[in-house]
């Protein structure tokens, strides 16, 4: 799993299209092995990002939960604290 891909479900405010696209881009980069594709592969790379983003958005809109929405700022603070404990920064 890519460490840069973050959980996008059940947040308040809800996930944005830009966040979904960024996660899709990270996923396609990981499985293709390309950070930036060559000109020959650029069209299929972008098409894959578009398809993964669309599937991800549909999934996020279809999911349902009874759990309360997570607060973005609180989750970011928790992640920062974990990183500080892990890396000593």
C-alpha positions in Angstrom: 0.0 0.0 0.0 1.3 3.5 -0.8 2.0 5.4 2.3 1.0 8.6 0.5 -2.6 7.4 -0.1 -4.7 8.5 2.8 -8.1 7.3 4.0 -10.7 9.5 2.3 -14.0 8.0 3.7 -16.1 9.5 6.5 -14.6 12.9 6.9 -16.2 16.2 7.6 -16.0 18.1 5.3 -16.3 15.4 2.7 -13.5 14.4 0.4 -12.9 16.7 -2.6 -12.4 15.6 -6.2 -8.8 16.9 -6.0 -8.1 14.5 -3.0 -9.6 11.6 -4.9 -7.5 12.4 -8.0 -4.3 12.7 -6.0 -4.9 9.3 -4.4 -5.6 7.8 -7.8 -2.4 9.4 -9.2 -0.4 7.9 -6.3 -2.0 4.5 -6.9 -1.3 4.5 -10.7 2.3 5.7 -10.1 2.9 2.8 -7.6 1.5 0.0 -9.8 3.0 1.4 -13.0 6.4 2.2 -11.6 6.4 5.6 -13.3 6.6 8.8 -11.4 6.2 10.7 -14.7 5.4 8.5 -17.7 7.1 8.9 -21.1 5.3 10.7 -23.9 4.5 7.3 -25.4 2.7 6.2 -22.2 1.3 9.6 -21.1 -2.2 9.1 -22.6 -2.8 5.6 -21.1 -1.3 6.7 -17.8 -3.7 9.7 -17.6 -6.6 7.5 -18.7 -5.8 5.1 -15.9 -5.7 7.9 -13.3 -9.1 9.1 -14.6 -10.6 5.6 -14.3 -9.2 4.9 -10.9 -10.4 8.4 -9.7 -13.9 7.7 -11.1 -14.1 4.3 -9.4 -12.9 5.6 -6.2 -15.4 8.5 -6.2 -18.2 6.0 -6.8 -17.0 3.8 -4.0 -16.8 6.7 -1.6 -20.3 7.9 -2.5 -21.7 4.3 -2.1 -20.2 3.5 1.3 -22.3 3.9 4.4 -21.4 4.0 8.1 -22.9 4.7 11.5 -19.6 6.0 12.9 -19.3 9.7 13.4 -17.4 11.7 10.8 -13.7 12.2 11.5 -12.4 15.8 11.8 -9.6 16.5 9.3 -7.6 18.7 11.7 -7.7 16.2 14.5 -6.6 13.4 12.2 -3.8 15.5 10.9 -2.6 16.3 14.4 -2.7 12.6 15.3 -0.6 11.8 12.2 1.9 14.5 13.0 2.2 13.1 16.6 2.8 9.6 15.2 5.4 10.8 12.8 7.2 12.7 15.6 7.2 9.6 17.8 8.3 7.4 14.9 11.0 9.7 13.4 12.0 11.7 16.5 11.3 15.1 14.9 
